[in-house]
Amino acid sequence: MSKTLLIAALMAVSISPASAAPVGVTLSDLHFGRSDQGVREIEGVVKNVSHHTLRQVYIAVNLLKNGMVVGYTTDIVFDLKPHEEWHIAAPCHTRIFKPTHFSLDQLSVVE
């Protein structure tokens, strides 16, 4: 199974109906990456597919190692315009364990 398909499968399992992507946004390409400064982070793209500005979009991700939560990370954007994309860059700061997987905990929108 390719890395992209594996992540898509993990996201599908991790997102319950209560935390599915809110109407008006799409979430894609969620993966581990590195910032320009070398910090490990969760990266991805949220797109406003609605016809109005979203006041706030928030994402929370659990960081996992061997199936255990070893940390979490969040990112937020304000005033996401219609059809605009937001490139998520949520740093993975953990004290002891380096995460090997992640699961989406929350994706919420304030209109």
Jmol script that loads the backbone (N, CA, C; Angstrom):
load data "model"
ATOM      1  N   MET A   1       0.862  -1.182   0.000  1.00  0.00           N
ATOM      2  CA  MET A   1       0.000   0.000   0.000  1.00  0.00           C
ATOM      3  C   MET A   1       0.899   1.233   0.000  1.00  0.00           C
ATOM      4  N   SER A   2       0.611   2.193  -0.846  1.00  0.00           N
ATOM      5  CA  SER A   2       1.435   3.397  -0.910  1.00  0.00           C
ATOM      6  C   SER A   2       1.237   4.253   0.336  1.00  0.00           C
ATOM      7  N   LYS A   3       2.205   5.129   0.587  1.00  0.00           N
ATOM      8  CA  LYS A   3       2.161   6.016   1.759  1.00  0.00           C
ATOM      9  C   LYS A   3       0.906   6.887   1.737  1.00  0.00           C
ATOM     10  N   THR A   4       0.554   7.416   0.550  1.00  0.00           N
ATOM     11  CA  THR A   4      -0.624   8.275   0.437  1.00  0.00           C
ATOM     12  C   THR A   4      -1.895   7.488   0.736  1.00  0.00           C
ATOM     13  N   LEU A   5      -2.006   6.268   0.193  1.00  0.00           N
ATOM     14  CA  LEU A   5      -3.186   5.452   0.456  1.00  0.00           C
ATOM     15  C   LEU A   5      -3.276   5.062   1.919  1.00  0.00           C
ATOM     16  N   LEU A   6      -2.128   4.763   2.542  1.00  0.00           N
ATOM     17  CA  LEU A   6      -2.099   4.413   3.954  1.00  0.00           C
ATOM     18  C   LEU A   6      -2.601   5.570   4.805  1.00  0.00           C
ATOM     19  N   ILE A   7      -2.121   6.771   4.516  1.00  0.00           N
ATOM     20  CA  ILE A   7      -2.563   7.948   5.267  1.00  0.00           C
ATOM     21  C   ILE A   7      -4.053   8.180   5.048  1.00  0.00           C
ATOM     22  N   ALA A   8      -4.515   8.038   3.812  1.00  0.00           N
ATOM     23  CA  ALA A   8      -5.945   8.206   3.528  1.00  0.00           C
ATOM     24  C   ALA A   8      -6.761   7.175   4.293  1.00  0.00           C
ATOM     25  N   ALA A   9      -6.270   5.932   4.345  1.00  0.00           N
ATOM     26  CA  ALA A   9      -6.980   4.890   5.084  1.00  0.00           C
ATOM     27  C   ALA A   9      -6.997   5.197   6.573  1.00  0.00           C
ATOM     28  N   LEU A  10      -5.860   5.644   7.117  1.00  0.00           N
ATOM     29  CA  LEU A  10      -5.810   6.002   8.535  1.00  0.00           C
ATOM     30  C   LEU A  10      -6.766   7.144   8.847  1.00  0.00           C
ATOM     31  N   MET A  11      -6.812   8.146   7.961  1.00  0.00           N
ATOM     32  CA  MET A  11      -7.712   9.271   8.181  1.00  0.00           C
ATOM     33  C   MET A  11      -9.160   8.812   8.133  1.00  0.00           C
ATOM     34  N   ALA A  12      -9.496   7.933   7.202  1.00  0.00           N
ATOM     35  CA  ALA A  12     -10.870   7.457   7.083  1.00  0.00           C
ATOM     36  C   ALA A  12     -11.287   6.714   8.343  1.00  0.00           C
ATOM     37  N   VAL A  13     -10.371   5.932   8.916  1.00  0.00           N
ATOM     38  CA  VAL A  13     -10.665   5.207  10.144  1.00  0.00           C
ATOM     39  C   VAL A  13     -10.740   6.159  11.334  1.00  0.00           C
ATOM     40  N   SER A  14      -9.898   7.186  11.322  1.00  0.00           N
ATOM     41  CA  SER A  14      -9.770   8.074  12.473  1.00  0.00           C
ATOM     42  C   SER A  14     -10.880   9.117  12.569  1.00  0.00           C
ATOM     43  N   ILE A  15     -11.554   9.412  11.457  1.00  0.00           N
ATOM     44  CA  ILE A  15     -12.565  10.456  11.466  1.00  0.00           C
ATOM     45  C   ILE A  15     -13.924   9.828  11.725  1.00  0.00           C
ATOM     46  N   SER A  16     -14.510  10.159  12.849  1.00  0.00           N
ATOM     47  CA  SER A  16     -15.856   9.674  13.139  1.00  0.00           C
ATOM     48  C   SER A  16     -16.860  10.631  12.517  1.00  0.00           C
ATOM     49  N   PRO A  17     -18.133  10.213  12.380  1.00  0.00           N
ATOM     50  CA  PRO A  17     -19.122  11.118  11.794  1.00  0.00           C
ATOM     51  C   PRO A  17     -19.200  12.457  12.508  1.00  0.00           C
ATOM     52  N   ALA A  18     -18.986  12.475  13.817  1.00  0.00           N
ATOM     53  CA  ALA A  18     -19.068  13.727  14.574  1.00  0.00           C
ATOM     54  C   ALA A  18     -17.917  14.665  14.242  1.00  0.00           C
ATOM     55  N   SER A  19     -16.779  14.119  13.779  1.00  0.00           N
ATOM     56  CA  SER A  19     -15.632  14.974  13.498  1.00  0.00           C
ATOM     57  C   SER A  19     -15.280  15.013  12.013  1.00  0.00           C
ATOM     58  N   ALA A  20     -16.198  14.562  11.152  1.00  0.00           N
ATOM     59  CA  ALA A  20     -15.957  14.616   9.714  1.00  0.00           C
ATOM     60  C   ALA A  20     -15.797  16.070   9.289  1.00  0.00           C
ATOM     61  N   ALA A  21     -15.184  16.277   8.139  1.00  0.00           N
ATOM     62  CA  ALA A  21     -14.943  17.635   7.660  1.00  0.00           C
ATOM     63  C   ALA A  21     -16.255  18.411   7.601  1.00  0.00           C
ATOM     64  N   PRO A  22     -16.279  19.594   8.195  1.00  0.00           N
ATOM     65  CA  PRO A  22     -17.490  20.411   8.178  1.00  0.00           C
ATOM     66  C   PRO A  22     -17.857  20.814   6.750  1.00  0.00           C
ATOM     67  N   VAL A  23     -19.129  21.085   6.541  1.00  0.00           N
ATOM     68  CA  VAL A  23     -19.594  21.554   5.250  1.00  0.00           C
ATOM     69  C   VAL A  23     -18.881  22.863   4.935  1.00  0.00           C
ATOM     70  N   GLY A  24     -18.416  22.991   3.707  1.00  0.00           N
ATOM     71  CA  GLY A  24     -17.740  24.225   3.294  1.00  0.00           C
ATOM     72  C   GLY A  24     -16.243  24.136   3.230  1.00  0.00           C
ATOM     73  N   VAL A  25     -15.647  23.035   3.737  1.00  0.00           N
ATOM     74  CA  VAL A  25     -14.194  22.863   3.650  1.00  0.00           C
ATOM     75  C   VAL A  25     -13.856  21.449   3.201  1.00  0.00           C
ATOM     76  N   THR A  26     -12.699  21.323   2.566  1.00  0.00           N
ATOM     77  CA  THR A  26     -12.142  20.003   2.262  1.00  0.00           C
ATOM     78  C   THR A  26     -10.758  19.928   2.902  1.00  0.00           C
ATOM     79  N   LEU A  27     -10.358  18.716   3.269  1.00  0.00           N
ATOM     80  CA  LEU A  27      -9.047  18.461   3.859  1.00  0.00           C
ATOM     81  C   LEU A  27      -8.340  17.450   2.980  1.00  0.00           C
ATOM     82  N   SER A  28      -7.101  17.754   2.585  1.00  0.00           N
ATOM     83  CA  SER A  28      -6.368  16.811   1.740  1.00  0.00           C
ATOM     84  C   SER A  28      -4.883  16.818   2.082  1.00  0.00           C
ATOM     85  N   ASP A  29      -4.225  15.743   1.666  1.00  0.00           N
ATOM     86  CA  ASP A  29      -2.769  15.615   1.718  1.00  0.00           C
ATOM     87  C   ASP A  29      -2.189  15.791   3.121  1.00  0.00           C
ATOM     88  N   LEU A  30      -2.845  15.261   4.142  1.00  0.00           N
ATOM     89  CA  LEU A  30      -2.331  15.348   5.510  1.00  0.00           C
ATOM     90  C   LEU A  30      -1.169  14.372   5.657  1.00  0.00           C
ATOM     91  N   HIS A  31       0.017  14.885   6.078  1.00  0.00           N
ATOM     92  CA  HIS A  31       1.209  14.050   6.170  1.00  0.00           C
ATOM     93  C   HIS A  31       2.245  14.690   7.099  1.00  0.00           C
ATOM     94  N   PHE A  32       3.258  13.874   7.482  1.00  0.00           N
ATOM     95  CA  PHE A  32       4.403  14.410   8.209  1.00  0.00           C
ATOM     96  C   PHE A  32       5.281  15.171   7.229  1.00  0.00           C
ATOM     97  N   GLY A  33       5.840  16.295   7.674  1.00  0.00           N
ATOM     98  CA  GLY A  33       6.767  17.070   6.861  1.00  0.00           C
ATOM     99  C   GLY A  33       7.755  17.765   7.772  1.00  0.00           C
ATOM    100  N   ARG A  34       8.545  18.662   7.205  1.00  0.00           N
ATOM    101  CA  ARG A  34       9.519  19.453   7.965  1.00  0.00           C
ATOM    102  C   ARG A  34       9.400  20.908   7.558  1.00  0.00           C
ATOM    103  N   SER A  35       9.506  21.781   8.547  1.00  0.00           N
ATOM    104  CA  SER A  35       9.489  23.219   8.278  1.00  0.00           C
ATOM    105  C   SER A  35      10.822  23.630   7.663  1.00  0.00           C
ATOM    106  N   ASP A  36      10.911  24.865   7.222  1.00  0.00           N
ATOM    107  CA  ASP A  36      12.177  25.386   6.686  1.00  0.00           C
ATOM    108  C   ASP A  36      13.286  25.343   7.732  1.00  0.00           C
ATOM    109  N   GLN A  37      12.904  25.386   9.018  1.00  0.00           N
ATOM    110  CA  GLN A  37      13.884  25.347  10.115  1.00  0.00           C
ATOM    111  C   GLN A  37      14.183  23.916  10.563  1.00  0.00           C
ATOM    112  N   GLY A  38      13.589  22.908   9.910  1.00  0.00           N
ATOM    113  CA  GLY A  38      13.857  21.514  10.234  1.00  0.00           C
ATOM    114  C   GLY A  38      12.961  20.916  11.293  1.00  0.00           C
ATOM    115  N   VAL A  39      11.945  21.632  11.741  1.00  0.00           N
ATOM    116  CA  VAL A  39      11.023  21.125  12.760  1.00  0.00           C
ATOM    117  C   VAL A  39      10.018  20.187  12.098  1.00  0.00           C
ATOM    118  N   ARG A  40       9.830  19.000  12.683  1.00  0.00           N
ATOM    119  CA  ARG A  40       8.835  18.059  12.156  1.00  0.00           C
ATOM    120  C   ARG A  40       7.449  18.637  12.396  1.00  0.00           C
ATOM    121  N   GLU A  41       6.564  18.487  11.398  1.00  0.00           N
ATOM    122  CA  GLU A  41       5.223  19.044  11.515  1.00  0.00           C
ATOM    123  C   GLU A  41       4.226  18.224  10.719  1.00  0.00           C
ATOM    124  N   ILE A  42       2.959  18.416  11.049  1.00  0.00           N
ATOM    125  CA  ILE A  42       1.869  17.864  10.253  1.00  0.00           C
ATOM    126  C   ILE A  42       1.529  18.920   9.217  1.00  0.00           C
ATOM    127  N   GLU A  43       1.544  18.504   7.962  1.00  0.00           N
ATOM    128  CA  GLU A  43       1.228  19.406   6.867  1.00  0.00           C
ATOM    129  C   GLU A  43       0.007  18.885   6.123  1.00  0.00           C
ATOM    130  N   GLY A  44      -0.675  19.769   5.458  1.00  0.00           N
ATOM    131  CA  GLY A  44      -1.833  19.401   4.662  1.00  0.00           C
ATOM    132  C   GLY A  44      -2.478  20.645   4.100  1.00  0.00           C
ATOM    133  N   VAL A  45      -3.614  20.457   3.435  1.00  0.00           N
ATOM    134  CA  VAL A  45      -4.296  21.572   2.795  1.00  0.00           C
ATOM    135  C   VAL A  45      -5.779  21.534   3.159  1.00  0.00           C
ATOM    136  N   VAL A  46      -6.273  22.669   3.631  1.00  0.00           N
ATOM    137  CA  VAL A  46      -7.707  22.865   3.835  1.00  0.00           C
ATOM    138  C   VAL A  46      -8.145  23.895   2.811  1.00  0.00           C
ATOM    139  N   LYS A  47      -9.242  23.602   2.123  1.00  0.00           N
ATOM    140  CA  LYS A  47      -9.761  24.543   1.127  1.00  0.00           C
ATOM    141  C   LYS A  47     -11.174  24.953   1.502  1.00  0.00           C
ATOM    142  N   ASN A  48     -11.425  26.247   1.423  1.00  0.00           N
ATOM    143  CA  ASN A  48     -12.775  26.781   1.626  1.00  0.00           C
ATOM    144  C   ASN A  48     -13.512  26.605   0.307  1.00  0.00           C
ATOM    145  N   VAL A  49     -14.439  25.662   0.263  1.00  0.00           N
ATOM    146  CA  VAL A  49     -15.201  25.403  -0.957  1.00  0.00           C
ATOM    147  C   VAL A  49     -16.559  26.099  -0.932  1.00  0.00           C
ATOM    148  N   SER A  50     -16.766  26.952   0.057  1.00  0.00           N
ATOM    149  CA  SER A  50     -18.029  27.695   0.165  1.00  0.00           C
ATOM    150  C   SER A  50     -17.909  29.023  -0.589  1.00  0.00           C
ATOM    151  N   HIS A  51     -18.983  29.766  -0.584  1.00  0.00           N
ATOM    152  CA  HIS A  51     -19.010  31.063  -1.265  1.00  0.00           C
ATOM    153  C   HIS A  51     -18.938  32.226  -0.282  1.00  0.00           C
ATOM    154  N   HIS A  52     -18.511  31.944   0.961  1.00  0.00           N
ATOM    155  CA  HIS A  52     -18.369  33.018   1.946  1.00  0.00           C
ATOM    156  C   HIS A  52     -17.103  32.806   2.783  1.00  0.00           C
ATOM    157  N   THR A  53     -16.632  33.880   3.382  1.00  0.00           N
ATOM    158  CA  THR A  53     -15.426  33.838   4.214  1.00  0.00           C
ATOM    159  C   THR A  53     -15.720  33.093   5.505  1.00  0.00           C
ATOM    160  N   LEU A  54     -14.805  32.212   5.899  1.00  0.00           N
ATOM    161  CA  LEU A  54     -14.913  31.471   7.165  1.00  0.00           C
ATOM    162  C   LEU A  54     -14.082  32.216   8.202  1.00  0.00           C
ATOM    163  N   ARG A  55     -14.727  32.584   9.310  1.00  0.00           N
ATOM    164  CA  ARG A  55     -14.017  33.372  10.333  1.00  0.00           C
ATOM    165  C   ARG A  55     -12.844  32.617  10.936  1.00  0.00           C
ATOM    166  N   GLN A  56     -13.023  31.295  11.148  1.00  0.00           N
ATOM    167  CA  GLN A  56     -11.967  30.512  11.798  1.00  0.00           C
ATOM    168  C   GLN A  56     -12.061  29.060  11.355  1.00  0.00           C
ATOM    169  N   VAL A  57     -10.916  28.457  11.047  1.00  0.00           N
ATOM    170  CA  VAL A  57     -10.827  27.015  10.798  1.00  0.00           C
ATOM    171  C   VAL A  57      -9.724  26.491  11.711  1.00  0.00           C
ATOM    172  N   TYR A  58     -10.034  25.414  12.445  1.00  0.00           N
ATOM    173  CA  TYR A  58      -9.137  24.867  13.467  1.00  0.00           C
ATOM    174  C   TYR A  58      -8.950  23.379  13.213  1.00  0.00           C
ATOM    175  N   ILE A  59      -7.715  22.912  13.371  1.00  0.00           N
ATOM    176  CA  ILE A  59      -7.432  21.487  13.252  1.00  0.00           C
ATOM    177  C   ILE A  59      -6.636  21.028  14.473  1.00  0.00           C
ATOM    178  N   ALA A  60      -6.984  19.850  14.980  1.00  0.00           N
ATOM    179  CA  ALA A  60      -6.255  19.221  16.088  1.00  0.00           C
ATOM    180  C   ALA A  60      -5.911  17.793  15.668  1.00  0.00           C
ATOM    181  N   VAL A  61      -4.663  17.391  15.904  1.00  0.00           N
ATOM    182  CA  VAL A  61      -4.163  16.090  15.476  1.00  0.00           C
ATOM    183  C   VAL A  61      -3.491  15.405  16.662  1.00  0.00           C
ATOM    184  N   ASN A  62      -3.854  14.139  16.921  1.00  0.00           N
ATOM    185  CA  ASN A  62      -3.163  13.333  17.919  1.00  0.00           C
ATOM    186  C   ASN A  62      -1.930  12.717  17.281  1.00  0.00           C
ATOM    187  N   LEU A  63      -0.808  12.771  17.985  1.00  0.00           N
ATOM    188  CA  LEU A  63       0.448  12.174  17.523  1.00  0.00           C
ATOM    189  C   LEU A  63       0.591  10.819  18.195  1.00  0.00           C
ATOM    190  N   LEU A  64       0.874   9.781  17.409  1.00  0.00           N
ATOM    191  CA  LEU A  64       0.848   8.410  17.906  1.00  0.00           C
ATOM    192  C   LEU A  64       2.193   7.702  17.723  1.00  0.00           C
ATOM    193  N   LYS A  65       2.489   6.801  18.650  1.00  0.00           N
ATOM    194  CA  LYS A  65       3.618   5.869  18.526  1.00  0.00           C
ATOM    195  C   LYS A  65       3.138   4.534  19.069  1.00  0.00           C
ATOM    196  N   ASN A  66       3.226   3.488  18.270  1.00  0.00           N
ATOM    197  CA  ASN A  66       2.757   2.151  18.655  1.00  0.00           C
ATOM    198  C   ASN A  66       1.308   2.179  19.144  1.00  0.00           C
ATOM    199  N   GLY A  67       0.487   2.992  18.505  1.00  0.00           N
ATOM    200  CA  GLY A  67      -0.934   3.059  18.849  1.00  0.00           C
ATOM    201  C   GLY A  67      -1.262   3.894  20.068  1.00  0.00           C
ATOM    202  N   MET A  68      -0.254   4.458  20.713  1.00  0.00           N
ATOM    203  CA  MET A  68      -0.477   5.285  21.909  1.00  0.00           C
ATOM    204  C   MET A  68      -0.315   6.755  21.563  1.00  0.00           C
ATOM    205  N   VAL A  69      -1.151   7.593  22.161  1.00  0.00           N
ATOM    206  CA  VAL A  69      -1.029   9.037  21.969  1.00  0.00           C
ATOM    207  C   VAL A  69       0.185   9.517  22.758  1.00  0.00           C
ATOM    208  N   VAL A  70       1.134  10.155  22.056  1.00  0.00           N
ATOM    209  CA  VAL A  70       2.345  10.661  22.711  1.00  0.00           C
ATOM    210  C   VAL A  70       2.422  12.180  22.643  1.00  0.00           C
ATOM    211  N   GLY A  71       1.409  12.799  22.057  1.00  0.00           N
ATOM    212  CA  GLY A  71       1.359  14.249  21.956  1.00  0.00           C
ATOM    213  C   GLY A  71       0.219  14.676  21.059  1.00  0.00           C
ATOM    214  N   TYR A  72       0.122  15.946  20.841  1.00  0.00           N
ATOM    215  CA  TYR A  72      -0.892  16.479  19.940  1.00  0.00           C
ATOM    216  C   TYR A  72      -0.355  17.777  19.351  1.00  0.00           C
ATOM    217  N   THR A  73      -0.991  18.203  18.285  1.00  0.00           N
ATOM    218  CA  THR A  73      -0.636  19.472  17.683  1.00  0.00           C
ATOM    219  C   THR A  73      -1.885  20.113  17.103  1.00  0.00           C
ATOM    220  N   THR A  74      -1.846  21.427  16.985  1.00  0.00           N
ATOM    221  CA  THR A  74      -2.996  22.163  16.466  1.00  0.00           C
ATOM    222  C   THR A  74      -2.514  23.255  15.515  1.00  0.00           C
ATOM    223  N   ASP A  75      -3.435  23.708  14.701  1.00  0.00           N
ATOM    224  CA  ASP A  75      -3.176  24.860  13.845  1.00  0.00           C
ATOM    225  C   ASP A  75      -4.511  25.548  13.614  1.00  0.00           C
ATOM    226  N   ILE A  76      -4.462  26.823  13.308  1.00  0.00           N
ATOM    227  CA  ILE A  76      -5.677  27.614  13.154  1.00  0.00           C
ATOM    228  C   ILE A  76      -5.431  28.707  12.110  1.00  0.00           C
ATOM    229  N   VAL A  77      -6.477  29.023  11.381  1.00  0.00           N
ATOM    230  CA  VAL A  77      -6.415  30.128  10.433  1.00  0.00           C
ATOM    231  C   VAL A  77      -7.674  30.966  10.608  1.00  0.00           C
ATOM    232  N   PHE A  78      -7.546  32.255  10.374  1.00  0.00           N
ATOM    233  CA  PHE A  78      -8.675  33.171  10.482  1.00  0.00           C
ATOM    234  C   PHE A  78      -8.974  33.776   9.115  1.00  0.00           C
ATOM    235  N   ASP A  79     -10.251  34.037   8.872  1.00  0.00           N
ATOM    236  CA  ASP A  79     -10.723  34.720   7.657  1.00  0.00           C
ATOM    237  C   ASP A  79     -10.249  34.038   6.375  1.00  0.00           C
ATOM    238  N   LEU A  80     -10.614  32.769   6.247  1.00  0.00           N
ATOM    239  CA  LEU A  80     -10.299  32.014   5.035  1.00  0.00           C
ATOM    240  C   LEU A  80     -11.339  32.368   3.969  1.00  0.00           C
ATOM    241  N   LYS A  81     -10.892  33.019   2.937  1.00  0.00           N
ATOM    242  CA  LYS A  81     -11.772  33.544   1.884  1.00  0.00           C
ATOM    243  C   LYS A  81     -12.352  32.415   1.022  1.00  0.00           C
ATOM    244  N   PRO A  82     -13.452  32.691   0.306  1.00  0.00           N
ATOM    245  CA  PRO A  82     -14.049  31.676  -0.570  1.00  0.00           C
ATOM    246  C   PRO A  82     -13.021  31.131  -1.565  1.00  0.00           C
ATOM    247  N   HIS A  83     -12.968  29.805  -1.664  1.00  0.00           N
ATOM    248  CA  HIS A  83     -12.106  29.083  -2.599  1.00  0.00           C
ATOM    249  C   HIS A  83     -10.612  29.269  -2.323  1.00  0.00           C
ATOM    250  N   GLU A  84     -10.262  29.827  -1.171  1.00  0.00           N
ATOM    251  CA  GLU A  84      -8.859  29.990  -0.775  1.00  0.00           C
ATOM    252  C   GLU A  84      -8.377  28.719  -0.085  1.00  0.00           C
ATOM    253  N   GLU A  85      -7.074  28.393  -0.227  1.00  0.00           N
ATOM    254  CA  GLU A  85      -6.470  27.249   0.434  1.00  0.00           C
ATOM    255  C   GLU A  85      -5.618  27.702   1.611  1.00  0.00           C
ATOM    256  N   TRP A  86      -5.625  26.884   2.652  1.00  0.00           N
ATOM    257  CA  TRP A  86      -4.787  27.110   3.827  1.00  0.00           C
ATOM    258  C   TRP A  86      -3.840  25.923   3.932  1.00  0.00           C
ATOM    259  N   HIS A  87      -2.550  26.201   3.974  1.00  0.00           N
ATOM    260  CA  HIS A  87      -1.547  25.153   4.095  1.00  0.00           C
ATOM    261  C   HIS A  87      -1.198  24.972   5.567  1.00  0.00           C
ATOM    262  N   ILE A  88      -1.647  23.860   6.104  1.00  0.00           N
ATOM    263  CA  ILE A  88      -1.452  23.535   7.524  1.00  0.00           C
ATOM    264  C   ILE A  88       0.035  23.291   7.781  1.00  0.00           C
ATOM    265  N   ALA A  89       0.525  23.799   8.914  1.00  0.00           N
ATOM    266  CA  ALA A  89       1.898  23.552   9.359  1.00  0.00           C
ATOM    267  C   ALA A  89       1.866  23.510  10.883  1.00  0.00           C
ATOM    268  N   ALA A  90       1.488  22.334  11.425  1.00  0.00           N
ATOM    269  CA  ALA A  90       1.338  22.164  12.869  1.00  0.00           C
ATOM    270  C   ALA A  90       2.551  21.428  13.430  1.00  0.00           C
ATOM    271  N   PRO A  91       3.393  22.109  14.234  1.00  0.00           N
ATOM    272  CA  PRO A  91       4.634  21.494  14.721  1.00  0.00           C
ATOM    273  C   PRO A  91       4.383  20.309  15.655  1.00  0.00           C
ATOM    274  N   CYS A  92       5.245  19.289  15.550  1.00  0.00           N
ATOM    275  CA  CYS A  92       5.140  18.068  16.359  1.00  0.00           C
ATOM    276  C   CYS A  92       6.149  18.124  17.496  1.00  0.00           C
ATOM    277  N   HIS A  93       5.834  18.848  18.541  1.00  0.00           N
ATOM    278  CA  HIS A  93       6.718  18.937  19.702  1.00  0.00           C
ATOM    279  C   HIS A  93       6.321  17.866  20.710  1.00  0.00           C
ATOM    280  N   THR A  94       7.185  16.879  20.910  1.00  0.00           N
ATOM    281  CA  THR A  94       6.976  15.862  21.937  1.00  0.00           C
ATOM    282  C   THR A  94       8.259  15.781  22.755  1.00  0.00           C
ATOM    283  N   ARG A  95       8.127  15.443  24.019  1.00  0.00           N
ATOM    284  CA  ARG A  95       9.290  15.450  24.904  1.00  0.00           C
ATOM    285  C   ARG A  95      10.135  14.189  24.807  1.00  0.00           C
ATOM    286  N   ILE A  96       9.497  13.022  24.757  1.00  0.00           N
ATOM    287  CA  ILE A  96      10.250  11.775  24.826  1.00  0.00           C
ATOM    288  C   ILE A  96      10.137  10.967  23.534  1.00  0.00           C
ATOM    289  N   PHE A  97       8.915  10.682  23.114  1.00  0.00           N
ATOM    290  CA  PHE A  97       8.687   9.795  21.981  1.00  0.00           C
ATOM    291  C   PHE A  97       8.497  10.573  20.690  1.00  0.00           C
ATOM    292  N   LYS A  98       9.085  10.084  19.623  1.00  0.00           N
ATOM    293  CA  LYS A  98       8.852  10.661  18.305  1.00  0.00           C
ATOM    294  C   LYS A  98       7.679   9.915  17.677  1.00  0.00           C
ATOM    295  N   PRO A  99       6.643  10.629  17.264  1.00  0.00           N
ATOM    296  CA  PRO A  99       5.481   9.958  16.694  1.00  0.00           C
ATOM    297  C   PRO A  99       5.802   9.298  15.350  1.00  0.00           C
ATOM    298  N   THR A 100       5.147   8.171  15.113  1.00  0.00           N
ATOM    299  CA  THR A 100       5.299   7.467  13.841  1.00  0.00           C
ATOM    300  C   THR A 100       4.032   7.553  13.003  1.00  0.00           C
ATOM    301  N   HIS A 101       2.915   7.889  13.644  1.00  0.00           N
ATOM    302  CA  HIS A 101       1.624   8.006  12.979  1.00  0.00           C
ATOM    303  C   HIS A 101       0.869   9.182  13.601  1.00  0.00           C
ATOM    304  N   PHE A 102      -0.275   9.472  13.047  1.00  0.00           N
ATOM    305  CA  PHE A 102      -1.125  10.510  13.608  1.00  0.00           C
ATOM    306  C   PHE A 102      -2.575  10.208  13.264  1.00  0.00           C
ATOM    307  N   SER A 103      -3.484  10.832  13.991  1.00  0.00           N
ATOM    308  CA  SER A 103      -4.908  10.719  13.663  1.00  0.00           C
ATOM    309  C   SER A 103      -5.563  12.076  13.841  1.00  0.00           C
ATOM    310  N   LEU A 104      -6.428  12.401  12.925  1.00  0.00           N
ATOM    311  CA  LEU A 104      -7.160  13.662  12.992  1.00  0.00           C
ATOM    312  C   LEU A 104      -8.133  13.584  14.151  1.00  0.00           C
ATOM    313  N   ASP A 105      -8.054  14.527  15.067  1.00  0.00           N
ATOM    314  CA  ASP A 105      -8.970  14.568  16.204  1.00  0.00           C
ATOM    315  C   ASP A 105     -10.123  15.516  15.942  1.00  0.00           C
ATOM    316  N   GLN A 106      -9.831  16.688  15.365  1.00  0.00           N
ATOM    317  CA  GLN A 106     -10.877  17.675  15.169  1.00  0.00           C
ATOM    318  C   GLN A 106     -10.569  18.579  13.981  1.00  0.00           C
ATOM    319  N   LEU A 107     -11.583  18.873  13.209  1.00  0.00           N
ATOM    320  CA  LEU A 107     -11.534  19.889  12.162  1.00  0.00           C
ATOM    321  C   LEU A 107     -12.826  20.663  12.311  1.00  0.00           C
ATOM    322  N   SER A 108     -12.708  21.926  12.720  1.00  0.00           N
ATOM    323  CA  SER A 108     -13.924  22.704  12.975  1.00  0.00           C
ATOM    324  C   SER A 108     -13.861  24.051  12.282  1.00  0.00           C
ATOM    325  N   VAL A 109     -15.059  24.588  12.018  1.00  0.00           N
ATOM    326  CA  VAL A 109     -15.218  25.846  11.300  1.00  0.00           C
ATOM    327  C   VAL A 109     -16.143  26.758  12.073  1.00  0.00           C
ATOM    328  N   VAL A 110     -15.759  28.031  12.177  1.00  0.00           N
ATOM    329  CA  VAL A 110     -16.645  29.066  12.706  1.00  0.00           C
ATOM    330  C   VAL A 110     -16.922  30.001  11.534  1.00  0.00           C
ATOM    331  N   GLU A 111     -18.198  30.097  11.186  1.00  0.00           N
ATOM    332  CA  GLU A 111     -18.561  30.924  10.025  1.00  0.00           C
ATOM    333  C   GLU A 111     -18.772  32.370  10.405  1.00  0.00           C
TER     334      GLU A 111
END
end "model"
wireframe off; spacefill off
backbone 0.3
color backbone group
